[in-house]
Amino acid sequence: MRLITISGPPSSGKTTLLLRIVESLRQNRLTAGVVKFDCLANSDKQVFAANGVPVKVGLSGGLCPDHFYISNVEQAHDWGQRRGFDYLFFESAGLCNRCSPHLKDILAVCVIDNLSGLNTPYKIGPMLRGADVVVITKGDIVSQAEREVFAFRVRQVNRRARIIPVNALTGQGVLLLVNLCMGAEPRSELTDCQLRFTMPAALCSYCLGETSVGKDKQIGMVKYIDFSDGEAVDG
């Protein structure tokens, strides 16, 4: 079974893109399943089901989405193995721009859209910087100049990734991405697999359920702003 992680900011077009990929794989008589990781709510299960795509949805609730994701990724892989899929896609919502959902030796795709702002590539961390492929969507809504500047800034952030402009609504550009997915190496297990980048550091009183405000309530990893000069310093 070939595994692919797909991440990116909310509303960048990940689900529509995935439906296009699965449709193309079906035309080659290949099967695919999707495991969607999200935070509080998600309606994509109905969208995938309406298109006949097997899907499992996990909501992290009050937990860090990255920690929730990696705690469930082995079980997700086992589900795909039991179902006998040729391809299994892990879709992460990328709710935190510090998210790091990509795994070593597994094809990593980041989806980012032209409407998110020209400076957005600089604001996204490992899910963009560590991707093998960066898919840029919604190029039909902006000018040619804006598309070129946005792609240039993506390239500044990740110089080794393959950048593919895709119109997920029409399917333009999807075939190239499908071919890259078909070239991914199969994985029979994830026992020795590792994250490409460390998760966000998170262990403080608020992580453990504290709700009161005040320095005397704060323990563990804490970071303060030095308001005398405006620079962030470690507390």
C-alpha positions as CSV (number, residue, x, y, z in Angstrom):
1,M,0.0,0.0,0.0
2,R,1.3,3.4,-0.9
3,L,0.9,6.2,1.7
4,I,0.6,9.9,1.0
5,T,0.2,12.7,3.5
6,I,-1.7,15.8,2.4
7,S,-1.7,18.9,4.6
8,G,-2.4,22.6,4.3
9,P,-4.3,25.5,5.8
10,P,-8.1,25.1,6.0
11,S,-10.1,25.8,2.8
12,S,-7.1,25.5,0.6
13,G,-8.8,22.9,-1.5
14,K,-7.4,19.6,0.0
15,T,-10.7,17.7,-0.1
16,T,-11.6,18.7,-3.6
17,L,-8.1,17.8,-4.7
18,L,-8.2,14.4,-3.0
19,L,-11.5,13.6,-4.8
20,R,-9.9,14.4,-8.1
21,I,-6.9,12.2,-7.3
22,V,-9.0,9.2,-6.2
23,E,-11.2,9.6,-9.3
24,S,-8.1,9.4,-11.5
25,L,-6.7,6.4,-9.6
26,R,-10.0,4.6,-10.1
27,Q,-9.7,5.1,-13.8
28,N,-6.5,3.1,-13.5
29,R,-8.4,0.4,-11.5
30,L,-6.7,1.3,-8.3
31,T,-8.4,1.7,-4.9
32,A,-7.9,4.4,-2.3
33,G,-9.0,5.3,1.2
34,V,-8.8,8.5,3.2
35,V,-8.2,9.2,6.9
36,K,-9.1,12.8,7.7
37,F,-7.6,14.4,10.9
38,D,-9.4,17.5,12.1
39,C,-10.0,19.4,15.3
40,L,-13.6,20.3,16.3
41,A,-15.9,19.5,13.4
42,N,-15.7,18.1,9.9
43,S,-18.3,17.5,7.2
44,D,-16.0,15.9,4.7
45,K,-17.1,12.4,5.7
46,Q,-20.4,13.0,3.9
47,V,-18.6,14.5,0.9
48,F,-16.3,11.5,0.5
49,A,-19.1,9.0,1.1
50,A,-21.3,10.7,-1.6
51,N,-18.4,10.0,-4.0
52,G,-18.0,6.4,-2.8
53,V,-14.6,7.0,-1.1
54,P,-13.9,5.0,2.0
55,V,-13.1,7.4,4.8
56,K,-12.4,7.6,8.5
57,V,-12.6,10.9,10.3
58,G,-10.9,11.7,13.7
59,L,-11.4,14.8,15.7
60,S,-8.8,15.8,18.2
61,G,-11.1,18.0,20.3
62,G,-9.0,19.6,23.1
63,L,-5.8,17.9,22.0
64,C,-3.1,19.2,19.8
65,P,-4.0,18.0,16.3
66,D,-0.4,16.9,15.5
67,H,-0.2,14.8,18.7
68,F,-3.6,13.3,17.9
69,Y,-2.5,12.6,14.4
70,I,0.7,10.8,15.2
71,S,-1.0,8.8,18.0
72,N,-3.4,7.4,15.5
73,V,-1.4,7.0,12.3
74,E,-0.4,3.4,12.9
75,Q,-4.0,2.3,13.5
76,A,-5.0,4.3,10.4
77,H,-2.4,2.4,8.4
78,D,-3.6,-0.9,9.7
79,W,-7.2,0.0,8.7
80,G,-6.0,0.6,5.2
81,Q,-4.1,-2.7,5.1
82,R,-7.2,-4.5,6.3
83,R,-9.3,-2.9,3.6
84,G,-6.7,-3.8,1.0
85,F,-6.3,-0.3,-0.5
86,D,-3.7,0.4,-3.1
87,Y,-3.4,3.9,-1.7
88,L,-4.1,5.5,1.7
89,F,-4.2,9.3,2.1
90,F,-3.7,11.0,5.5
91,E,-5.3,14.4,5.3
92,S,-4.3,16.9,8.0
93,A,-6.2,20.2,8.4
94,G,-3.0,22.1,9.2
95,L,-4.9,24.2,11.8
96,C,-1.6,25.4,13.3
97,N,1.0,26.8,10.9
98,R,3.6,25.1,13.1
99,C,2.0,21.7,12.3
100,S,4.4,18.9,11.2
101,P,2.4,16.0,9.8
102,H,4.9,14.6,7.2
103,L,6.6,11.3,7.7
104,K,10.1,10.3,6.5
105,D,10.1,8.2,3.3
106,I,6.4,8.8,2.7
107,L,5.3,11.2,-0.1
108,A,4.4,14.5,1.5
109,V,2.1,17.0,-0.2
110,C,1.2,20.5,1.0
111,V,-1.8,22.3,-0.5
112,I,-1.8,26.1,-0.3
113,D,-4.0,28.6,-2.2
114,N,-3.2,31.8,-4.0
115,L,-6.0,33.6,-2.1
116,S,-4.3,33.1,1.3
117,G,-2.0,36.2,0.8
118,L,1.3,36.7,-0.8
119,N,3.2,36.5,2.5
120,T,1.5,33.3,3.6
121,P,4.3,31.0,2.5
122,Y,6.6,32.7,5.0
123,K,4.2,32.0,7.8
124,I,3.8,28.3,7.3
125,G,6.3,26.0,9.0
126,P,7.2,22.3,8.5
127,M,4.1,21.3,6.6
128,L,5.2,23.5,3.8
129,R,9.0,23.5,4.3
130,G,9.2,19.7,4.6
131,A,6.9,18.8,1.7
132,D,8.0,16.9,-1.4
133,V,5.2,18.5,-3.5
134,V,3.5,21.8,-3.0
135,V,0.2,22.1,-4.8
136,I,-0.9,25.7,-5.4
137,T,-4.7,26.1,-5.9
138,K,-7.2,28.8,-6.9
139,G,-4.8,30.3,-9.5
140,D,-7.8,31.0,-11.8
141,I,-9.0,33.7,-9.4
142,V,-5.9,35.9,-9.3
143,S,-3.7,37.5,-11.9
144,Q,-0.7,36.0,-13.6
145,A,1.6,38.4,-11.8
146,E,0.1,37.3,-8.4
147,R,0.5,33.7,-9.3
148,E,4.2,34.2,-10.2
149,V,5.0,36.1,-7.0
150,F,3.2,33.5,-4.9
151,A,5.0,30.6,-6.5
152,F,8.3,32.5,-6.1
153,R,7.8,32.9,-2.4
154,V,6.8,29.2,-2.0
155,R,10.1,28.4,-3.8
156,Q,12.0,30.6,-1.3
157,V,10.6,28.7,1.6
158,N,11.0,25.2,0.0
159,R,13.7,25.0,-2.7
160,R,13.6,21.3,-3.2
161,A,9.8,20.7,-3.6
162,R,8.0,20.1,-6.8
163,I,5.5,23.0,-7.3
164,I,2.3,22.1,-9.2
165,P,-0.4,24.6,-9.9
166,V,-3.7,22.8,-9.9
167,N,-7.3,23.8,-10.5
168,A,-9.1,21.2,-8.3
169,L,-12.5,22.2,-9.7
170,T,-11.7,21.4,-13.3
171,G,-8.9,18.8,-12.6
172,Q,-6.3,20.8,-14.5
173,G,-2.8,19.8,-13.3
174,V,-4.1,16.8,-11.2
175,L,-2.6,14.2,-13.6
176,L,0.9,15.2,-12.8
177,L,0.2,14.9,-9.1
178,V,-1.4,11.5,-9.6
179,N,1.7,10.3,-11.5
180,L,3.9,11.3,-8.5
181,C,1.5,9.5,-6.1
182,M,1.8,6.4,-8.3
183,G,5.6,6.6,-8.0
184,A,5.5,6.5,-4.2
185,E,7.2,3.6,-2.5
186,P,4.8,1.0,-0.8
187,R,4.9,0.7,2.9
188,S,3.8,-2.5,4.7
189,E,4.1,-1.1,8.2
190,L,5.0,2.1,10.1
191,T,6.8,0.6,13.0
192,D,10.2,2.3,12.3
193,C,8.7,5.4,10.7
194,Q,9.6,8.9,12.0
195,L,8.3,12.4,11.7
196,R,10.3,14.7,9.3
197,F,10.2,17.5,11.9
198,T,9.5,17.7,15.6
199,M,6.0,18.6,16.8
200,P,5.2,22.0,18.5
201,A,6.5,22.0,22.0
202,A,3.5,21.8,24.4
203,L,3.5,21.0,28.1
204,C,2.3,23.7,30.3
205,S,-0.4,24.2,32.9
206,Y,-2.9,25.2,30.3
207,C,-2.2,22.0,28.3
208,L,-3.1,20.2,31.5
209,G,-6.5,22.0,32.0
210,E,-5.6,25.2,33.9
211,T,-8.0,28.1,33.1
212,S,-6.9,30.8,35.5
213,V,-4.8,33.7,34.3
214,G,-1.6,34.7,36.0
215,K,2.1,33.8,36.2
216,D,1.6,32.0,39.4
217,K,-0.6,29.6,37.6
218,Q,1.9,28.9,34.8
219,I,4.2,25.9,34.9
220,G,6.2,23.9,32.3
221,M,7.0,25.4,29.0
222,V,6.2,29.1,29.0
223,K,7.3,31.9,26.7
224,Y,6.9,35.6,27.4
225,I,7.2,38.8,25.3
226,D,9.7,41.4,26.5
227,F,7.6,44.5,26.2
228,S,10.6,46.8,26.8
229,D,11.9,46.1,23.3
230,G,9.1,44.0,21.7
231,E,11.2,40.9,21.2
232,A,10.1,37.4,22.3
233,V,12.2,35.8,25.0
234,D,12.0,32.4,26.7
235,G,10.5,32.6,30.2
